[in-house]
Amino acid sequence: MSLFARNLLDLYLDAAPWLLLGLVVAGLIKAWLPGERLNRWLSGGPLWSIIKAALVGAPLPLCSCGVLPAALSIHRGGASRGATLSFMISTPETGPDSIAISYALLGPFMAIIRPIAAVLSAVFTGMLTLVLKAPALPAFPLDSMSTGSCCSDGNCSAETTQTPQGFLGKTWQGVVYAFSDILDDLVLWLAVGLLLAAVVATLVPPLAMAQWGSGLSAKLLMLLVGVPIYVCATASTPVAAGLLLAGISPGTVLVFLLAGPATNIATIGVIHKEMGRATTLVYLAGIALSSVGLGVLTDLLVSTLHIDIMTELESGGEALPLWVAASSGVLLLVAAIRPLRQRLLGQ
């Protein structure tokens, strides 16, 4: 077996059990967190509503496209621009699936830093809207808002289907949602990310980019790459693992992990149409400033605490026995093949 194939297999087996766990948790959250409660939870003073929006959005299993209908709904239900932007940023930047796979591929340190940074980035951007005095633009009908083609099938999976009665039925629907809608949205980019990470691990010597991969210029480059593209939090993780293996600093990688999932061209267009140019500029400025600033702080923390990132990368998934990783990999592969999954689930 070639070195590339070995690296690819190792990355996949490391990620599979944790991704399955994250998908299950995401499905349970989807099943047991009714969307109508969001408007009530996001009430309160301007600052408190922004903080609550970030905390409520962080565990929700929605990508940067899937979050759009939910965010527009809470905005039209009375949520402020700050709370809406905070929700739109924290929701796609982190979640149970991305945290689980971050632990497997990036190590414990990045698995902890990533969700904390996502919440801080969302709160910071929401607070920037408090300086805006002009009223938001009138809301447009939701069905007139184009979310672009960033979702894999054009359906952002934010609308819930008819909810079955009973605990088991509702729970099962949530799990099926996770292993169909969520997995379908991320499987292509997850595969691309794993391939890129395996290529980097095979061709690039460890720490080869360490000299230039930690400065401000590198962080700005990651920002420019991350803002316009669509990549969900989970699928961006293997790419981040490859960058860390190549010697890019954790703070620089964090900029990509925050900016990539938080925004894309479709999201920018929707915010501009719904809330105006000023709010759009605040949205982009908040993501840029918070991502780069948190990246700098992360590198400083790594240096101060003498954290060995290479050791962290090696320790992430090693506690699981091989049979657990292998069986999880097979199950994930079956779920990712849509015709086979649909036949097994009777869809």
C-alpha positions, 0 to 999 in steps of 0.5 A, spaced: 500 500 500 502 506 498 504 512 503 498 516 500 493 510 501 496 509 508 495 516 510 488 517 507 486 511 510 489 513 517 485 520 517 479 516 515 479 511 520 481 517 525 475 521 523 469 516 522 468 514 529 467 521 532 464 524 526 458 518 527 458 521 534 457 528 532 452 526 527 448 522 532 448 528 537 446 533 531 440 529 529 438 529 537 438 536 537 435 537 531 429 533 533 428 536 540 430 543 539 423 546 536 425 552 531 419 556 534 423 557 541 428 561 538 425 567 538 423 567 545 430 565 547 433 571 543 429 576 547 432 581 552 437 587 551 441 588 545 447 585 548 444 579 552 440 577 546 447 577 542 450 573 547 444 568 547 444 568 539 451 565 539 450 560 545 444 558 542 446 557 535 453 554 536 450 547 537 445 547 532 447 542 526 446 547 520 451 549 515 452 556 512 447 555 507 442 551 512 442 557 517 440 562 512 432 560 512 432 560 520 436 566 521 431 570 516 426 567 520 428 569 527 430 576 524 423 577 521 420 575 528 423 581 531 430 579 533 435 585 532 441 585 527 446 584 532 442 577 534 441 575 527 448 576 525 451 572 531 446 567 530 448 566 523 456 566 525 456 561 531 451 556 528 455 554 522 462 555 525 461 550 530 457 544 532 457 537 535 459 534 529 465 539 527 467 538 535 468 531 535 472 531 528 476 536 531 478 532 537 480 526 532 484 530 527 486 536 530 487 534 537 484 536 544 487 543 544 484 545 537 477 542 539 477 546 545 479 553 542 475 552 536 468 552 539 470 558 544 473 562 538 466 561 534 462 564 540 467 570 541 467 571 533 459 571 533 458 576 539 464 581 537 460 581 530 453 582 533 456 587 538 459 591 532 452 592 529 450 596 535 454 602 532 449 602 526 443 607 527 440 606 520 434 602 521 434 595 517 431 594 510 424 592 510 424 584 510 423 581 503 419 574 503 423 568 504 421 565 498 424 570 494 431 570 497 436 566 493 441 562 497 445 560 491 448 554 490 452 552 496 448 547 498 449 540 495 442 539 492 440 546 492 436 545 499 439 548 505 435 543 509 432 548 514 425 546 513 422 541 518 418 535 515 412 533 519 414 531 526 412 524 528 408 523 534 412 519 540 419 519 543 422 514 539 419 517 532 421 524 533 428 521 535 429 517 529 427 522 525 432 527 528 437 521 527 435 520 519 436 527 518 443 527 520 445 521 516 441 524 510 441 531 510 447 533 514 451 528 511 449 529 504 451 536 505 458 535 507 460 528 504 463 531 498 467 537 501 469 532 507 472 527 501 476 533 498 478 535 505 481 528 506 484 527 500 488 534 501 490 532 508 493 526 505 496 529 499 500 534 504 501 528 509 505 525 503 508 530 500 510 536 505 515 534 510 512 536 517 513 543 519 516 545 512 511 551 512 513 553 519 517 559 518 512 563 514 505 560 516 504 564 523 505 571 521 500 576 520 500 575 512 499 568 512 493 569 517 490 575 512 491 570 506 487 564 510 482 570 511 482 571 503 481 564 501 476 562 507 471 568 506 468 567 499 468 559 499 463 555 501 466 549 506 462 547 512 465 546 519 466 539 519 469 538 512 474 544 513 477 540 519 481 535 514 484 541 510 486 544 517 489 537 519 493 538 513 495 545 514 497 543 521 501 537 519 505 542 514 507 547 519 502 552 519 501 555 526 494 553 529 492 561 529 493 561 522 489 555 521 483 557 526 482 563 521 480 558 516 476 554 520 472 561 522 472 565 516 471 559 511 464 556 514 461 563 517 460 566 510 460 565 503 458 569 497 451 566 497 450 568 505 453 575 503 448 576 498 442 574 502 445 579 508 445 585 503 438 584 501 435 583 508 439 588 512 442 592 507 449 594 505 452 597 512 450 591 516 453 587 510 460 591 511 459 590 519 458 582 518 464 582 514 469 586 518 467 583 524 468 576 521 475 579 519 477 582 525 475 577 530 478 571 526 485 574 525 485 577 532 483 570 535 488 567 531 493 571 533 491 570 541 491 562 539 498 562 537 500 566 543 497 561 547 500 556 544 507 559 545 506 561 552 503 554 554 508 550 550 503 546 547 506 541 542 501 541 536 504 535 533 503 531 539 496 533 539 495 531 532 498 524 534 494 523 540 487 525 538 484 519 536 489 514 538 484 512 544 479 508 540 481 501 538 482 499 531 475 495 531 471 501 533 474 505 527 474 500 522 466 499 523 465 506 524 468 507 517 464 502 514 458 504 517 459 512 515 461 509 508 454 506 507 451 512 510 454 516 505 452 512 499 445 515 498 442 509 494 444 504 499 442 508 505 435 509 502 434 502 500 436 500 508 432 506 511 426 504 506 426 512 503 
